[in-house]
């Protein structure tokens, strides 16, 4: 996002997101669960188990195809906006 809109505006969006969404801490359990799962991308596995641990309603990503084997609804930012605005 920083490359598209610039660093200052990107930080403004991050600050806004921090006021809207809860940020969950990562712990050893999340990393161990993620490491034991057959995800193509370790970071996606971390996001999935963090979301499950936090009892999130969904995962929002610009690339939903990476989460096709997920047990949570996977939404693009536009889909999330259309549902929850």
C-alpha positions as CSV (number, residue, x, y, z in Angstrom):
1,X,0.0,0.0,0.0
2,X,2.9,2.4,0.8
3,X,4.1,2.1,-2.8
4,X,0.7,3.1,-4.2
5,X,-0.3,5.9,-1.9
6,X,2.8,7.0,0.0
7,X,4.1,6.3,3.5
8,X,2.2,9.0,5.4
9,X,-1.2,8.1,3.9
10,X,-0.5,4.4,4.4
11,X,0.2,5.0,8.1
12,X,-3.0,6.9,8.4
13,X,-4.9,3.9,7.1
14,X,-3.0,1.6,9.6
15,X,-3.9,3.9,12.5
16,X,-7.5,3.9,11.4
17,X,-7.5,0.1,11.1
18,X,-6.0,-0.1,14.7
19,X,-9.0,1.8,15.9
20,X,-11.5,-0.5,14.2
21,X,-9.9,-3.9,14.6
22,X,-8.4,-5.8,17.5
23,X,-4.8,-6.9,17.1
24,X,-4.0,-10.3,18.6
25,X,-0.7,-11.3,20.0
26,X,1.2,-14.3,18.5
27,X,2.4,-17.0,20.8
28,X,4.3,-20.2,20.6
29,X,1.1,-22.3,20.2
30,X,0.1,-20.3,17.0
31,X,3.5,-20.9,15.4
32,X,3.6,-24.6,16.3
33,X,0.1,-25.2,14.9
34,X,1.0,-23.2,11.7
35,X,4.3,-25.2,11.3
36,X,2.4,-28.5,11.5
37,X,-0.1,-27.7,8.8
38,X,0.3,-28.3,5.1
39,X,-0.1,-24.7,4.0
40,X,1.9,-23.5,1.0
41,X,2.7,-20.3,2.8
42,X,3.7,-20.3,6.5
43,X,2.5,-16.7,7.0
44,X,-1.0,-17.7,5.7
45,X,-1.0,-20.5,8.3
46,X,-0.1,-18.1,11.0
47,X,-2.9,-15.8,10.0
48,X,-5.4,-18.7,9.9
49,X,-4.5,-20.0,13.4
50,X,-4.3,-16.5,14.8
51,X,-7.8,-15.8,13.5
52,X,-9.2,-19.0,14.8
53,X,-7.6,-18.4,18.2
54,X,-9.1,-14.9,18.3
55,X,-12.5,-16.3,17.2
56,X,-12.5,-14.0,14.2
57,X,-15.5,-13.8,12.0
58,X,-13.5,-13.9,8.8
59,X,-10.1,-13.3,7.2
60,X,-9.7,-10.3,4.9
61,X,-7.1,-10.6,2.2
62,X,-6.4,-9.4,-1.3
63,X,-5.5,-12.9,-2.4
64,X,-8.3,-15.2,-1.1
65,X,-7.1,-18.1,-3.3
66,X,-4.3,-18.7,-0.8
67,X,-6.8,-19.6,1.9
68,X,-9.0,-22.0,-0.1
69,X,-8.7,-24.8,2.5
70,X,-9.8,-22.5,5.3
71,X,-12.5,-23.0,7.9
72,X,-13.3,-19.3,8.2
73,X,-15.0,-17.1,5.5
74,X,-12.3,-15.5,3.3
75,X,-13.2,-12.1,2.0
76,X,-11.5,-9.5,-0.2
77,X,-11.4,-6.0,1.2
78,X,-14.2,-5.0,-1.1
79,X,-16.4,-8.0,0.0
80,X,-15.7,-7.1,3.6
81,X,-16.6,-3.5,3.0
82,X,-19.9,-4.4,1.2
83,X,-20.9,-6.7,4.1
84,X,-19.8,-4.8,7.2
85,X,-19.9,-1.1,6.3
